[in-house]
Amino acid sequence: MRRRSFCCLIAVIMILLFIIFICTFSSHVSVAWSSQTEFSVSGRALYKLDLSWPKYPEYFTGQVFAVAVNHLAGLVYVAQRGENVPKVLVFSTDGEFLQAWNSSTLEMPHGIFLADASTEPTLWVTDVGNGPFGHTVKQYSPSGKLLQVLGTPGTAGSSLSPLQFDQPAEIFIHSSGDIYIVDGDGGINNRLIKLSKDLQVLWMHGEKGQGLAQFYIPHSVAVDNSQRVWVADRGNKRIQVFNSVTGDWLGSWGSCFKEDAPYSVRFTPDQKYLVVAQLNTNQVTLLEAPPVGIIGQCQVISSIHLPEDVKPHLVELDLKSAALYVAEIGANQAQRFIPLTAGAV
């Protein structure tokens, strides 16, 4: 009888321990799940978080700063920083991890851009490091082979001949081959430079200040289909717009950025919306793109509010699927948002 009572006691204890384990494990799962899904949308709901991408987020081992997409090859390139971590991770658009670049020529990647997707795709990376490879813009093959370096490696400067940079923030290469660079990310330069395909300076705006065509930490650049260049003038909490051919100033948007500065500018494939990351308020905002010839005032259509301390830095869009990729330096990850309907974006 005593033996049966003892066995019953042991069984009860085991059941209680199992229940405690399940409750503890469930709470940890809940916290991990909520850290990825606690986001809300204000305004028109255009995107939703894709929880299936990537399939193996543990490959993110550093601070994720930028994303580039090859929509034709179905590849996503993620630039990250940190000691002893690969500086570029390559995923498929389905979320599979494919490879990593362990390049010693990259110090502190800031922006990354994929050019010539339909012909000879290459990756351009801005490097804001202070070591022997920093203050440069580098061109790589899809497998990570260094092809070309713009700027003077390891030396910050303002020269246009030879070309020098001081913490270049981002590069955008138009389908025509023209190159747009915003320089820099808090250094001595506050410049928007347009280069020809053969690297000749076509025009530049390079004054620090709050006036028209002046900058304070120009952080991101994009070109639309109407020959307009859009620059996230981060320090001045505004977006400035220029004619891509002449460099003439066309207008600016500041009323949408009273609380936080724009960090990133990109257009949706249909050119209807300008997508802006706002790091300090942890949100990604979609603004209505103005018609040709009219800049007007900015109008917020939708805002994706991310969890606290996610810190969205730069964004990129898949030109085929309109999927939105967000590089998050606070959460040490990149996330994908997909259109709610096929015709939403």
C-alpha positions as a Python dict, from the first residue, in 0.01 Angstrom:
ca = {
    (1, 'M'): (0, 0, 0),
    (2, 'R'): (283, 232, 94),
    (3, 'R'): (461, 146, -230),
    (4, 'R'): (149, 234, -431),
    (5, 'S'): (111, 566, -247),
    (6, 'F'): (477, 643, -309),
    (7, 'C'): (439, 572, -683),
    (8, 'C'): (131, 793, -696),
    (9, 'L'): (324, 1074, -527),
    (10, 'I'): (607, 1042, -775),
    (11, 'A'): (359, 1048, -1064),
    (12, 'V'): (191, 1361, -927),
    (13, 'I'): (529, 1535, -889),
    (14, 'M'): (627, 1442, -1245),
    (15, 'I'): (300, 1576, -1380),
    (16, 'L'): (344, 1901, -1188),
    (17, 'L'): (700, 1941, -1316),
    (18, 'F'): (578, 1878, -1670),
    (19, 'I'): (306, 2141, -1635),
    (20, 'I'): (558, 2393, -1498),
    (21, 'F'): (793, 2321, -1790),
    (22, 'I'): (515, 2365, -2045),
    (23, 'C'): (406, 2695, -1891),
    (24, 'T'): (763, 2826, -1880),
    (25, 'F'): (836, 2719, -2238),
    (26, 'S'): (509, 2869, -2361),
    (27, 'S'): (592, 3202, -2203),
    (28, 'H'): (929, 3211, -2377),
    (29, 'V'): (770, 3122, -2709),
    (30, 'S'): (510, 3393, -2658),
    (31, 'V'): (779, 3656, -2594),
    (32, 'A'): (979, 3553, -2900),
    (33, 'W'): (669, 3546, -3118),
    (34, 'S'): (543, 3880, -2998),
    (35, 'S'): (878, 4048, -3059),
    (36, 'Q'): (832, 3975, -3429),
    (37, 'T'): (461, 4033, -3465),
    (38, 'E'): (384, 4330, -3241),
    (39, 'F'): (332, 4586, -3511),
    (40, 'S'): (33, 4791, -3609),
    (41, 'V'): (-78, 4987, -3913),
    (42, 'S'): (-238, 5329, -3922),
    (43, 'G'): (-399, 5468, -4234),
    (44, 'R'): (-454, 5237, -4530),
    (45, 'A'): (-332, 4881, -4473),
    (46, 'L'): (-105, 4801, -4768),
    (47, 'Y'): (144, 4551, -4624),
    (48, 'K'): (159, 4264, -4380),
    (49, 'L'): (457, 4099, -4213),
    (50, 'D'): (578, 3776, -4376),
    (51, 'L'): (665, 3554, -4078),
    (52, 'S'): (810, 3286, -4306),
    (53, 'W'): (1100, 3505, -4422),
    (54, 'P'): (1376, 3423, -4373),
    (55, 'K'): (1346, 3058, -4282),
    (56, 'Y'): (1661, 3071, -4070),
    (57, 'P'): (1690, 3411, -3897),
    (58, 'E'): (1976, 3280, -3681),
    (59, 'Y'): (2210, 3365, -3969),
    (60, 'F'): (2176, 3730, -3869),
    (61, 'T'): (2475, 3772, -3640),
    (62, 'G'): (2541, 4147, -3653),
    (63, 'Q'): (2367, 4481, -3689),
    (64, 'V'): (2166, 4476, -4011),
    (65, 'F'): (2206, 4805, -4198),
    (66, 'A'): (2081, 4761, -4555),
    (67, 'V'): (1910, 4530, -4805),
    (68, 'A'): (1935, 4492, -5184),
    (69, 'V'): (1713, 4276, -5406),
    (70, 'N'): (1769, 4113, -5743),
    (71, 'H'): (1407, 4066, -5849),
    (72, 'L'): (1499, 3872, -6163),
    (73, 'A'): (1725, 3618, -5992),
    (74, 'G'): (1515, 3601, -5675),
    (75, 'L'): (1803, 3700, -5445),
    (76, 'V'): (1817, 3919, -5135),
    (77, 'Y'): (2146, 4067, -5011),
    (78, 'V'): (2163, 4180, -4648),
    (79, 'A'): (2452, 4398, -4525),
    (80, 'Q'): (2546, 4373, -4159),
    (81, 'R'): (2815, 4501, -3922),
    (82, 'G'): (3003, 4351, -3632),
    (83, 'E'): (3326, 4189, -3525),
    (84, 'N'): (3397, 3856, -3690),
    (85, 'V'): (3067, 3843, -3877),
    (86, 'P'): (3013, 3808, -4253),
    (87, 'K'): (2938, 4151, -4393),
    (88, 'V'): (2686, 4035, -4656),
    (89, 'L'): (2434, 3751, -4628),
    (90, 'V'): (2256, 3616, -4935),
    (91, 'F'): (1905, 3473, -4914),
    (92, 'S'): (1653, 3365, -5172),
    (93, 'T'): (1325, 3553, -5192),
    (94, 'D'): (1173, 3229, -5059),
    (95, 'G'): (1375, 3271, -4741),
    (96, 'E'): (1647, 3012, -4792),
    (97, 'F'): (1998, 3104, -4678),
    (98, 'L'): (2239, 3065, -4971),
    (99, 'Q'): (2581, 3207, -4884),
    (100, 'A'): (2779, 3469, -4694),
    (101, 'W'): (3052, 3708, -4799),
    (102, 'N'): (3348, 3696, -4562),
    (103, 'S'): (3519, 3980, -4743),
    (104, 'S'): (3812, 4145, -4569),
    (105, 'T'): (3768, 4450, -4793),
    (106, 'L'): (3444, 4555, -4619),
    (107, 'E'): (3470, 4733, -4286),
    (108, 'M'): (3140, 4901, -4198),
    (109, 'P'): (2877, 4867, -4471),
    (110, 'H'): (2610, 5135, -4461),
    (111, 'G'): (2410, 5115, -4786),
    (112, 'I'): (2387, 4844, -5050),
    (113, 'F'): (2238, 4863, -5399),
    (114, 'L'): (2196, 4611, -5681),
    (115, 'A'): (2256, 4746, -6032),
    (116, 'D'): (2201, 4602, -6381),
    (117, 'A'): (1979, 4313, -6273),
    (118, 'S'): (1887, 4228, -6633),
    (119, 'T'): (2240, 4234, -6778),
    (120, 'E'): (2541, 4201, -6548),
    (121, 'P'): (2419, 4235, -6189),
    (122, 'T'): (2664, 4384, -5942),
    (123, 'L'): (2638, 4503, -5581),
    (124, 'W'): (2749, 4849, -5474),
    (125, 'V'): (2826, 4898, -5104),
    (126, 'T'): (2904, 5222, -4921),
    (127, 'D'): (3167, 5173, -4650),
    (128, 'V'): (3180, 5424, -4363),
    (129, 'G'): (3466, 5253, -4178),
    (130, 'N'): (3766, 5447, -4050),
    (131, 'G'): (4020, 5175, -4130),
    (132, 'P'): (4229, 5113, -4443),
    (133, 'F'): (3925, 5026, -4659),
    (134, 'G'): (3677, 5285, -4533),
    (135, 'H'): (3535, 5608, -4680),
    (136, 'T'): (3469, 5434, -5009),
    (137, 'V'): (3200, 5300, -5240),
    (138, 'K'): (3276, 4948, -5363),
    (139, 'Q'): (3142, 4738, -5649),
    (140, 'Y'): (3120, 4360, -5603),
    (141, 'S'): (3019, 4063, -5812),
    (142, 'P'): (2713, 3865, -5694),
    (143, 'S'): (2951, 3618, -5526),
    (144, 'G'): (3141, 3888, -5337),
    (145, 'K'): (3444, 3951, -5558),
    (146, 'L'): (3568, 4310, -5538),
    (147, 'L'): (3550, 4471, -5883),
    (148, 'Q'): (3598, 4846, -5831),
    (149, 'V'): (3657, 5104, -5558),
    (150, 'L'): (3540, 5467, -5569),
    (151, 'G'): (3712, 5710, -5335),
    (152, 'T'): (4045, 5695, -5154),
    (153, 'P'): (4050, 5389, -4926),
    (154, 'G'): (4119, 5480, -4565),
    (155, 'T'): (4124, 5854, -4630),
    (156, 'A'): (3831, 6090, -4572),
    (157, 'G'): (3814, 6390, -4802),
    (158, 'S'): (3606, 6626, -5013),
    (159, 'S'): (3796, 6619, -5342),
    (160, 'L'): (3613, 6554, -5669),
    (161, 'S'): (3936, 6485, -5862),
    (162, 'P'): (4045, 6242, -5736),
    (163, 'L'): (3709, 6143, -5594),
    (164, 'Q'): (3696, 6127, -5214),
    (165, 'F'): (3422, 6060, -4958),
    (166, 'D'): (3372, 6095, -4585),
    (167, 'Q'): (3132, 5826, -4462),
    (168, 'P'): (2925, 5790, -4783),
    (169, 'A'): (2574, 5692, -4682),
    (170, 'E'): (2406, 5543, -4990),
    (171, 'I'): (2429, 5496, -5366),
    (172, 'F'): (2156, 5467, -5629),
    (173, 'I'): (2229, 5364, -5986),
    (174, 'H'): (1971, 5449, -6250),
    (175, 'S'): (1895, 5216, -6541),
    (176, 'S'): (2074, 5468, -6765),
    (177, 'G'): (2396, 5402, -6577),
    (178, 'D'): (2400, 5739, -6401),
    (179, 'I'): (2518, 5718, -6040),
    (180, 'Y'): (2382, 5915, -5744),
    (181, 'I'): (2570, 5920, -5413),
    (182, 'V'): (2480, 6088, -5084),
    (183, 'D'): (2794, 6167, -4884),
    (184, 'G'): (2805, 6153, -4587),
    (185, 'D'): (2673, 5991, -4278),
    (186, 'G'): (2788, 6249, -4025),
    (187, 'G'): (3131, 6329, -4169),
    (188, 'I'): (3265, 6656, -4308),
    (189, 'N'): (3069, 6623, -4632),
    (190, 'N'): (2701, 6690, -4689),
    (191, 'R'): (2679, 6623, -5061),
    (192, 'L'): (2460, 6485, -5335),
    (193, 'I'): (2679, 6387, -5628),
    (194, 'K'): (2572, 6271, -5973),
    (195, 'L'): (2829, 6076, -6172),
    (196, 'S'): (2810, 5956, -6529),
    (197, 'K'): (2854, 5590, -6615),
    (198, 'D'): (3223, 5657, -6677),
    (199, 'L'): (3252, 5825, -6333),
    (200, 'Q'): (3261, 6188, -6445),
    (201, 'V'): (3099, 6441, -6209),
    (202, 'L'): (2789, 6579, -6383),
    (203, 'W'): (2657, 6799, -6104),
    (204, 'M'): (2669, 6830, -5727),
    (205, 'H'): (2504, 7001, -5431),
    (206, 'G'): (2745, 7015, -5142),
    (207, 'E'): (2667, 7286, -4888),
    (208, 'K'): (2590, 7214, -4525),
    (209, 'G'): (2290, 7405, -4395),
    (210, 'Q'): (1913, 7433, -4376),
    (211, 'G'): (1855, 7629, -4695),
    (212, 'L'): (1735, 7508, -5033),
    (213, 'A'): (1967, 7244, -5183),
    (214, 'Q'): (2170, 7240, -4861),
    (215, 'F'): (2202, 6927, -4648),
    (216, 'Y'): (2272, 6806, -4300),
    (217, 'I'): (2347, 6432, -4312),
    (218, 'P'): (2197, 6330, -4648),
    (219, 'H'): (2123, 5966, -4575),
    (220, 'S'): (1942, 5803, -4867),
    (221, 'V'): (1871, 5871, -5235),
    (222, 'A'): (1630, 5739, -5498),
    (223, 'V'): (1531, 5836, -5852),
    (224, 'D'): (1174, 5805, -5982),
    (225, 'N'): (1045, 5756, -6337),
    (226, 'S'): (984, 6129, -6381),
    (227, 'Q'): (1348, 6243, -6372),
    (228, 'R'): (1333, 6345, -6007),
    (229, 'V'): (1593, 6271, -5741),
    (230, 'W'): (1465, 6225, -5385),
    (231, 'V'): (1705, 6270, -5093),
    (232, 'A'): (1642, 6189, -4727),
    (233, 'D'): (1793, 6499, -4566),
    (234, 'R'): (1807, 6336, -4225),
    (235, 'G'): (1957, 6611, -4011),
    (236, 'N'): (1707, 6864, -4144),
    (237, 'K'): (1407, 6628, -4106),
    (238, 'R'): (1296, 6664, -4465),
    (239, 'I'): (1309, 6515, -4814),
    (240, 'Q'): (1450, 6732, -5091),
    (241, 'V'): (1373, 6683, -5459),
    (242, 'F'): (1589, 6768, -5762),
    (243, 'N'): (1573, 6741, -6139),
    (244, 'S'): (1788, 6442, -6227),
    (245, 'V'): (1913, 6596, -6553),
    (246, 'T'): (1994, 6953, -6451),
    (247, 'G'): (2025, 6916, -6074),
    (248, 'D'): (1777, 7202, -6022),
    (249, 'W'): (1599, 7209, -5687),
    (250, 'L'): (1228, 7124, -5726),
    (251, 'G'): (1089, 7122, -5373),
    (252, 'S'): (1100, 6965, -5029),
    (253, 'W'): (877, 6776, -4787),
    (254, 'G'): (907, 6844, -4418),
    (255, 'S'): (557, 6852, -4272),
    (256, 'C'): (543, 6471, -4242),
    (257, 'F'): (860, 6453, -4034),
    (258, 'K'): (796, 6667, -3727),
    (259, 'E'): (859, 6379, -3485),
    (260, 'D'): (1138, 6195, -3663),
    (261, 'A'): (1363, 6231, -3964),
    (262, 'P'): (1343, 6027, -4284),
    (263, 'Y'): (1626, 5773, -4298),
    (264, 'S'): (1545, 5594, -4622),
    (265, 'V'): (1365, 5672, -4948),
    (266, 'R'): (1245, 5416, -5203),
    (267, 'F'): (955, 5396, -5449),
    (268, 'T'): (711, 5111, -5487),
    (269, 'P'): (733, 4946, -5831),
    (270, 'D'): (419, 5122, -5954),
    (271, 'Q'): (563, 5459, -5841),
    (272, 'K'): (247, 5537, -5643),
    (273, 'Y'): (413, 5550, -5303),
    (274, 'L'): (739, 5671, -5153),
    (275, 'V'): (851, 5439, -4872),
    (276, 'V'): (1036, 5605, -4584),
    (277, 'A'): (1201, 5450, -4279),
    (278, 'Q'): (1197, 5651, -3956),
    (279, 'L'): (1444, 5498, -3715),
    (280, 'N'): (1377, 5679, -3388),
    (281, 'T'): (999, 5637, -3397),
    (282, 'N'): (1029, 5276, -3521),
    (283, 'Q'): (803, 5309, -3821),
    (284, 'V'): (795, 5270, -4197),
    (285, 'T'): (577, 5527, -4371),
    (286, 'L'): (425, 5522, -4718),
    (287, 'L'): (371, 5866, -4872),
    (288, 'E'): (166, 5942, -5179),
    (289, 'A'): (400, 6014, -5470),
    (290, 'P'): (318, 6344, -5643),
    (291, 'P'): (228, 6366, -6013),
    (292, 'V'): (477, 6487, -6271),
    (293, 'G'): (570, 6851, -6231),
    (294, 'I'): (411, 6897, -5889),
    (295, 'I'): (589, 6837, -5559),
    (296, 'G'): (332, 6996, -5327),
    (297, 'Q'): (303, 6876, -4967),
    (298, 'C'): (367, 6524, -4842),
    (299, 'Q'): (67, 6309, -4755),
    (300, 'V'): (91, 5999, -4537),
    (301, 'I'): (-112, 5708, -4675),
    (302, 'S'): (-2, 5431, -4441),
    (303, 'S'): (234, 5382, -4145),
    (304, 'I'): (372, 5051, -4020),
    (305, 'H'): (447, 5090, -3648),
    (306, 'L'): (718, 4846, -3539),
    (307, 'P'): (801, 4734, -3184),
    (308, 'E'): (1015, 4961, -2969),
    (309, 'D'): (1390, 4958, -3037),
    (310, 'V'): (1358, 4777, -3373),
    (311, 'K'): (1525, 5081, -3539),
    (312, 'P'): (1445, 5050, -3913),
    (313, 'H'): (1742, 5194, -4101),
    (314, 'L'): (1717, 5145, -4479),
    (315, 'V'): (1453, 4976, -4695),
    (316, 'E'): (1436, 4815, -5038),
    (317, 'L'): (1156, 4683, -5258),
    (318, 'D'): (1133, 4383, -5487),
    (319, 'L'): (1049, 4532, -5826),
    (320, 'K'): (867, 4213, -5929),
    (321, 'S'): (655, 4124, -5625),
    (322, 'A'): (653, 4468, -5453),
    (323, 'A'): (769, 4297, -5133),
    (324, 'L'): (919, 4543, -4886),
    (325, 'Y'): (1243, 4456, -4705),
    (326, 'V'): (1340, 4648, -4391),
    (327, 'A'): (1691, 4650, -4240),
    (328, 'E'): (1657, 4683, -3862),
    (329, 'I'): (1972, 4772, -3669),
    (330, 'G'): (1803, 4755, -3329),
    (331, 'A'): (1651, 4411, -3381),
    (332, 'N'): (1960, 4281, -3568),
    (333, 'Q'): (1751, 4144, -3851),
    (334, 'A'): (1590, 4210, -4186),
    (335, 'Q'): (1217, 4155, -4225),
    (336, 'R'): (994, 4122, -4528),
    (337, 'F'): (649, 4275, -4568),
    (338, 'I'): (428, 4165, -4855),
    (339, 'P'): (138, 4347, -5024),
    (340, 'L'): (-199, 4258, -4878),
    (341, 'T'): (-346, 4214, -5227),
    (342, 'A'): (-189, 4161, -5567),
    (343, 'G'): (-299, 4506, -5679),
    (344, 'A'): (-240, 4688, -5351),
    (345, 'V'): (95, 4833, -5449),
}
